Each structure stands twice: as C-alpha cells, then as structure tokens.
C-alpha cells in the first residue's frame, strides 16, 4: 500500500486512527491498521482501481430506478421518448465513455479537414 500511494495511505491512517507518522510504529502494527481501513478508504479504492464506492454505486442505481419509474408516468415515458440518462452507467462506465470520445488523426491535414467539417456543421 505504501508503494502504491504513500500520501493516500498516510491520509487514511490519520483520518481513521489519528496516526500521523506510521514510521514510529512496528511494521506489524501498521499492517494491522492498514488491514482495518474501510473499503472506501483512499488507498483501498486506489488498490482496487475503483473511482466510486460501492455505496455510491448502489445509491446511483436506486436513483436511476426511481427516475425511470417517474419518467414512465409522463407523456414522454409512455411514448418512449427522452428517457433519463442513467447515472450508474456514467459512474461505472466513465473510463469507457472517455475512451470513446477520443479521435485520432494521422496527419495535420486530416485534423484540419475534420475541424472544418465540424465548424461548417457537417460530420
């Protein structure tokens, strides 16, 4: 954990246990404290490559379902129009979404042509 992000680890120890200098403690004691950190602590989130806690994902899912139920009661919902965007998809799939927004050009001419098309209103 220390090699992964020492500053996040120090913040978590200070927040949870009020330990401001873990180096003064025996390594076995620091390991016990590290194991006892919450699953949504900075260092554990980073270690598991999560950007959003499980609690927030569940809350987003509940919100999405509630918004969908309300939308079903509207005229748009009965026609299937203007479905609300799902917050859970935005939170859970944020990296996929970011990667799909990337456009790569092989030359400056190709970029200039695409820019020109966007400014004129084309694709």
N, C-alpha and C positions, 0 to 999 in steps of 0.2 A: 504494500500500500504506500509505503514511503517513497519508493522509486516511481510509482505511478504519478503521484501529485502530493508532495510533502506539504505544501501550503493548505490544500484542502483537508489533509489529514490533521494538521495542527488546528485548523478552524473547528473541525468536528470534535476533536478531543477537548478543546477549550469550551465549546458550546455545551457539550454533553456532560463532561466531568470536571470542568474548570481546571484542566491540566494545561498549563501554558508552556512548559518545557518538558516534553516527554523524554528527553535525553537523560534527565536526572533519575529516571525510574529504571528498574531492571527490565531487560527486553521481554522477559516472560510476562511481566505485569502489563507492559504496553500491548503485547499481543492479546491479552485478556480484554483490555479496554477496547482494542480495535475490533475484536470479535463481537463485543457487546454494542457496537454502534447500530443505530437504527438502519433499516433497509433503505430509507430515503435520505441517508446522510450523503454529503457531497462525495466522499471518497467511494462509498459503495455504489452510488449511482454512476460514477465515472468508471469504476471497475467493471460494472455490468453493462456499460455502454448504453445507459438509459438517459434520455433527456427529460422524461416526465415520470413522476412517481406513479405507482400502481393505483394509489388512492385517487390521484387526479385523472387517470385514465378511466377509472370506474365512474367518477363524477361526470366526466365528459360524456360517457356512454349513456348515463341516466338523463343528462340534459338533452342529448340528441333524440332519445326516445320520446321524451316529453314534448320537445319541439315538433317532432313528427306527428304525434297524436293531435296536437293543437292544429297543425297545418292540415291534417285530414278533415278537420271541421270547417275549413274555409272553402270558398268557391274554387280557388286555385288548387287546393288539395283534392277536391272532388273531380277536377278535370286533369289532375296530374301535372299541373304547371307550377313553376317556381318553387320546387322542392328546396327546403332549407339545406344549407351546406352542413355537413357533419363535422363537428368539432373533433370528434375522436379520430377521424381519418386525417385531419390536419395535424393533430398531435402525434399520432402513431406513425404516419407516413410522411413526416416532414422532410426526411432526407430524400425519399423517392421523388417527392414533389420538387425539391430544389434541383435535383439532377436532371429532371425532365425539362426544366426551364433553361438549361444551358444549350447554347447554339455554338457550334464550332465552325470556323471559316478557314479554308486552306490558303486564302490569299487576301490581300487588302482590296483587290478588285471585287472579289466575291462579297466581302463585307460591305463595300460601298454600294453595290447593286442591291443587296438586301435592305440596307438603310434607306436607299432611295425609294424602294418599293413600299417600305413602312411609312415613310413621310408622305408619299402620294396617296396612300390608302389601300395599296394592294397587299397581297400576301407575301 
